[in-house]
Amino acid sequence: MGAGNNHQNKKALQIRAVILDYGEVLCQRPKMEALQGMAKVFGIDPGKFIVLYGGSRDPYDQGVMTAEQYWWEFARHAEAEVDGEVIQQLRRLDMEMWSTTSPEMTEWVGMLKESGLTTALLSNMQHDMAAYARKNFDWLKGIDHQILSCEVGLIKPDTAIFHHCIERVGVRPEEALFVDDREANVNSARAIGIRAIHFKTTEQLRGELQQIGFEVVPPEARGQTT
């Protein structure tokens, strides 16, 4: 083993905490059928729905806008009309869309905990989803720290939420590993000294962890062989 690899392994062994995003990391990407169903409520095509959804989400996830305010504002931009009953339906559909978790990644949460590492969830998440997750996801009980944008009033990729997270977790930035599917969030974490991996697939994550000598990696999908 060369000197470069020894240096990488030494740095990997300094990691004391693993910080994970939720959307499209611990949970699966929303299915097109779900997006189509929500778009239909507004009478718009899924492409326009995705643009409006992503472009107006931050205040809602940050907790500065209520669910009712968010969906009323969404309807205004979609040039559609909604009432209180429809908003309740949208809130339910929104939670369902983000509720299919990844078996391999949630199993990895338990593996990290068993290995003695501190774990944290750092997610841009609104109050409805936070309540749903805590009620329905048993694996979430194994995470040491839950830092959610709606509860701390901060949102990724603002570096302030990463500073807050590091303080809560109780490690130095260089002792933390952060995994997120958005490049902007990964770059912000790196800007304050956190080792970060841009998540694309579980297989890709497993490979990058192995490259840095991090021994606790996500399991392979059931039925998958090497």
C-alpha distance (Angstrom), angle and dihedral (degrees) to the residues before:
residue distance angle dihedral
M1 . . .
G2 3.80 . .
A3 3.78 127.8 .
G4 3.79 90.8 -106.7
N5 3.78 91.9 58.2
N6 3.79 91.3 47.2
H7 3.79 89.1 54.5
Q8 3.81 91.8 49.1
N9 3.80 92.4 49.3
K10 3.78 91.7 48.6
K11 3.80 90.0 54.1
A12 3.80 91.6 46.5
L13 3.78 91.0 52.8
Q14 3.80 89.8 56.0
I15 3.81 90.3 67.0
R16 3.81 110.1 110.9
A17 3.80 100.7 165.5
V18 3.80 136.6 38.8
I19 3.80 117.4 -153.9
L20 3.79 117.4 -163.5
D21 3.78 135.2 -165.5
Y22 3.80 117.6 -138.4
G23 3.80 110.0 -149.1
E24 3.82 112.6 78.3
V25 3.81 90.7 -10.3
L26 3.80 106.9 63.6
C27 3.78 90.5 13.6
Q28 3.77 128.6 45.9
R29 3.78 124.6 -106.0
P30 3.83 112.1 -87.5
K31 3.78 112.1 -94.9
M32 3.78 119.1 -114.4
E33 3.81 89.5 -121.8
A34 3.80 89.6 62.2
L35 3.80 92.4 48.7
Q36 3.77 90.8 48.1
G37 3.80 90.8 51.1
M38 3.79 92.9 53.2
A39 3.80 92.7 43.3
K40 3.79 89.2 53.5
V41 3.80 90.3 59.4
F42 3.82 87.9 64.0
G43 3.79 95.9 37.7
I44 3.81 92.5 -119.1
D45 3.78 133.3 119.9
P46 3.84 119.6 -97.9
G47 3.80 92.1 -110.7
K48 3.79 92.6 60.2
F49 3.79 90.8 42.6
I50 3.83 91.4 55.3
V51 3.82 91.6 49.6
L52 3.81 93.1 49.6
Y53 3.81 92.7 42.4
G54 3.79 95.2 52.6
G55 3.78 95.4 38.8
S56 3.80 96.9 54.2
R57 3.79 103.5 32.8
D58 3.80 104.6 93.3
P59 3.85 100.0 78.9
Y60 3.81 90.0 48.7
D61 3.80 93.8 48.4
Q62 3.80 90.1 44.8
G63 3.78 91.5 56.9
V64 3.79 96.4 -118.6
M65 3.81 92.4 109.6
T66 3.81 126.4 50.5
A67 3.79 123.2 -131.2
E68 3.79 90.2 -107.0
Q69 3.80 92.4 50.9
Y70 3.79 92.1 46.9
W71 3.79 95.7 51.8
W72 3.82 93.9 41.6
E73 3.80 88.3 53.0
F74 3.81 91.1 45.1
A75 3.80 90.1 52.5
R76 3.80 90.9 50.3
H77 3.80 91.6 54.6
A78 3.80 90.5 44.7
E79 3.81 88.9 50.6
A80 3.79 89.8 -125.9
E81 3.78 136.2 124.7
V82 3.80 125.1 -122.4
D83 3.79 134.7 173.2
G84 3.78 133.6 -156.4
E85 3.80 93.2 -86.0
V86 3.80 92.3 52.2
I87 3.80 90.6 48.6
Q88 3.79 90.3 54.8
Q89 3.80 88.3 51.7
L90 3.81 90.8 50.1
R91 3.80 91.9 50.2
R92 3.80 89.8 53.0
L93 3.81 93.8 46.3
D94 3.80 90.5 47.5
M95 3.81 92.1 55.6
E96 3.79 93.0 44.9
M97 3.79 90.4 51.7
W98 3.81 90.8 60.4
S99 3.79 99.0 36.9
T100 3.82 102.3 87.1
T101 3.78 103.5 98.8
S102 3.80 127.8 -161.6
P103 3.84 110.4 -107.5
E104 3.81 92.4 -153.4
M105 3.80 95.1 48.5
T106 3.79 95.7 44.5
E107 3.81 89.4 48.3
W108 3.79 87.5 52.4
V109 3.81 88.7 57.8
G110 3.80 88.7 62.3
M111 3.79 92.2 45.2
L112 3.80 91.2 53.3
K113 3.79 91.1 49.8
E114 3.81 92.1 48.7
S115 3.79 90.6 51.1
G116 3.81 90.4 60.0
L117 3.80 97.5 -106.6
T118 3.78 121.2 137.5
T119 3.80 112.3 -117.5
A120 3.78 131.2 -155.4
L121 3.78 137.7 -179.6
L122 3.80 113.5 -141.4
S123 3.77 109.3 -177.9
N124 3.77 142.8 156.4
M125 3.79 94.2 -129.1
Q126 3.79 134.7 153.7
H127 3.81 124.7 -133.2
D128 3.82 97.4 -101.2
M129 3.79 92.3 55.1
A130 3.79 92.5 43.5
A131 3.80 91.4 54.9
Y132 3.81 91.8 45.1
A133 3.80 93.1 49.6
R134 3.79 94.0 49.6
K135 3.78 91.3 49.1
N136 3.80 98.4 45.6
F137 3.82 110.2 26.3
D138 3.81 112.4 78.2
W139 3.80 91.4 -177.8
L140 3.80 89.1 63.5
K141 3.81 89.4 69.4
G142 3.80 88.1 67.0
I143 3.80 93.4 60.7
D144 3.80 112.5 97.5
H145 3.81 98.5 -150.3
Q146 3.79 131.7 25.4
I147 3.79 113.8 -163.1
L148 3.79 108.8 -179.5
S149 3.78 124.4 178.9
C150 3.80 94.1 -134.0
E151 3.81 91.0 57.0
V152 3.80 101.3 42.5
G153 3.82 97.3 38.5
L154 3.79 91.5 -126.9
I155 3.77 130.0 104.4
K156 3.78 139.2 -160.3
P157 2.99 132.7 -76.2
D158 3.82 88.5 34.4
T159 3.80 104.9 104.8
A160 3.82 88.6 -139.0
I161 3.80 90.9 76.6
F162 3.79 90.8 52.2
H163 3.81 91.1 51.8
H164 3.80 88.5 48.9
C165 3.79 91.0 49.4
I166 3.79 94.3 49.8
E167 3.80 90.5 49.8
R168 3.81 91.2 50.2
V169 3.79 93.7 47.3
G170 3.80 91.9 47.4
V171 3.79 101.4 -134.0
R172 3.78 135.4 110.6
P173 3.82 114.9 -99.1
E174 3.80 92.1 -110.1
E175 3.81 89.6 55.0
A176 3.81 92.3 60.4
L177 3.79 131.8 82.7
F178 3.81 116.9 -156.3
V179 3.82 125.9 -164.4
D180 3.81 121.0 -166.7
D181 3.80 136.2 152.7
R182 3.81 95.1 -137.0
E183 3.77 119.8 81.1
A184 3.81 93.6 -150.1
N185 3.80 90.4 57.9
V186 3.80 92.2 46.7
N187 3.80 90.7 50.9
S188 3.81 92.1 50.5
A189 3.79 91.2 51.0
R190 3.79 90.8 50.0
A191 3.80 90.1 48.6
I192 3.81 90.6 66.8
G193 3.80 94.2 43.3
I194 3.81 102.6 -93.1
R195 3.80 117.4 139.8
A196 3.81 104.3 -122.0
I197 3.78 137.3 -175.1
H198 3.79 123.8 -156.6
F199 3.80 103.4 -132.6
K200 3.79 119.2 -138.9
T201 3.80 104.8 147.5
T202 3.79 136.3 -6.6
E203 3.80 89.3 -112.8
Q204 3.80 92.1 52.4
L205 3.82 90.9 48.4
R206 3.80 91.3 49.5
G207 3.79 90.4 52.3
E208 3.81 94.6 48.8
L209 3.80 91.5 48.4
Q210 3.80 90.7 51.4
Q211 3.80 90.1 49.6
I212 3.81 91.2 59.3
G213 3.79 92.8 44.4
F214 3.81 95.7 -108.2
E215 3.78 103.1 154.2
V216 3.82 102.5 -164.2
V217 3.80 103.9 76.3
P218 3.83 132.7 166.8
P219 3.80 114.0 -88.4
E220 3.76 120.7 -109.0
A221 3.78 118.6 -100.2
R222 3.79 113.4 -86.1
G223 3.79 111.3 -88.3
Q224 3.81 92.2 18.6
T225 3.79 116.2 125.4
T226 3.77 131.7 -166.2
